[in-house]
Amino acid sequence: MQLPEEFVNYTRKLMGNELFQHYLDSFSEEAPVSIRLNPLRFSPSTLGLPPSTAPVQWCPEGYYLRKRPNFTMDPLLHAGCYYVQEAASMFVSHVLRQYVHTPVVMLDLCAAPGGKSTAAIASLPQGSTLYSNEPNRNRANILLENITKWGYPNCIVTNNYPKDYRASKLRFDVILCDVPCSGEGMFRRDEATIGEWSKQNVERCWQLQRDIVSDAWTCLCDGGLLIYSTCTFNTKENEENVRWICEEFDAEVLPVDVRPEWNITGSLLPDFSAPVYRFIPGITRSEGLFVCVIRKKPSPTPSLLREGIKGGKHSCLKEIQMNQQHSYLPHREGPEVGLSYPQAIAYLRGEALTLPADTPRGIVTVTFQGHPLGMMKNIGTRANNLYPKEWRIRTTHVPHEYQSVL
């Protein structure tokens, strides 16, 4: 794998020879595979995970797998029982559990495909509300799918630009800005990102990131938290942007409790010692990520958060809705029919099924291993499939046996 020479020269100087050599060595290793369990479906203590798994130390629901299975062909993934997520990205759940102890309204501003949003809503106190936003329409639909399958209430998926949120006058207790970046931390996982890297793109990204943060800051309640993250290494998009935020908005950086054995690296910018957290492949068991928690200073004026939501001032925001969404959502009080593995895959491909003769006619919930997959309309001779077309499995291949991930 050939890394850009400019990137190598800069990053070696940034990290130092020892850290950079560990990073280079990581390219000869297989990238770790990790999943995060859905607490609504089950807990690790009751699941009995196989011995081949290992915990992600900063996320109680996170686990590393020994190898990458065929996730697409696992009905439990489609049932929202777990989410396939890179381990470093699970750090957001650790941050929220440390700092958020009462119900809040949170915004994930650049949320697709939904990993950090699903981690957030599972970590926030009960009664919290999450706005999960994605500017790109196609990616917003993927985000909606993942949020819907995750199954938590009080989640609103929107398709807007940060400036639209600024104009909405909504206020949030917590805002996550996982901003678009030059992607240096994903080189090992996604080789295509190497070809997209350039110094010019780094310059474009750090300026775009400041624009996004400026819009987000207006939406943040006094005393609220901004979680700033990128999946890149350079200081222009990371430490230098954090320093700019602190100077521009008179904000303070908050420390996060971490343990030495997690091997998370701090600031790499000389004369900048604020608590920031950098995950480096070959050092931490993850891909690359940078995270910083910033607090907006409190003000004696009352928060507009509750008034903004009750007053309907978010009417200019575009909420994503799908015609099939309400027919998809399983309701556990109705008739349920368990499916075999081949039947479950057929259902996820959008096929009609023949259900047992004693199945009541009308809308029924179909399940796999006790977990709802979705809805069907049983008309007797067959059951018509109500699984959303956009979510269906495209492959015609079906493994002979079910290989459980969990």
PyMOL commands that set and color helices and strands:
alter all, ss='L'
color gray80, all
select helices_A, chain A and resi 5-15+17-28+44-47+71-73+75-78+87-99+115-123+137-150+162-168+184-186+192-196+199-218+239-249+260-262+305-310+325-328+341-348+389-391
alter helices_A, ss='H'
color red, helices_A
select strands_A, chain A and resi 33-37+54-55+62-65+82-84+105-108+129-133+155-158+172-178+220-230+252-254+277-279+289-295+336-338+362-368+371-378+383-385
alter strands_A, ss='S'
color yellow, strands_A
deselect
rebuild
show_as cartoon
